[in-house]
Every structure is written in structure tokens, then in C-alpha cells.
């Protein structure tokens, strides 16, 4: 889960963006999702409400869908 663009940048720079490929990602909102895209990291789910509770709901909803 990513709650800000800085969390995307920090992790991508620490492990390399390629290390994030093939994993499910969750973004708190469109700005953070855009940063994931800048690093070439696929987005799995984005919160509809740009809050931590909204992110939790989005993750829970996506976990009930087929992978």
C-alpha cells in the first residue's frame, strides 16, 4: 500500500522499480497512482476516497475479486 508519492519514490529508489513488478499495489489516490506509473509500476487498486480508511476499503474490495 502506498499513502503518498514519497512512499513510492522511497521504496522504488531503495529496491529498484523492477522489484515492484508482479506484486499487487494499492494507492491512496490519483497523485500517488501517477507516481507509480512514472516508475513503471502497475497499479492494482486505487482508493475512491483519498484517505487511509478509503484505501483500506479499496484493498478489502479488491481482495474479494479474482486475481
Secondary structure by P-SEA (a helix, b strand, c coil): ccccaaaaaaaaaaccccccccbbbbbccaaaaaaaaaaccccccccccccaaaaaaaaaaaaaccc
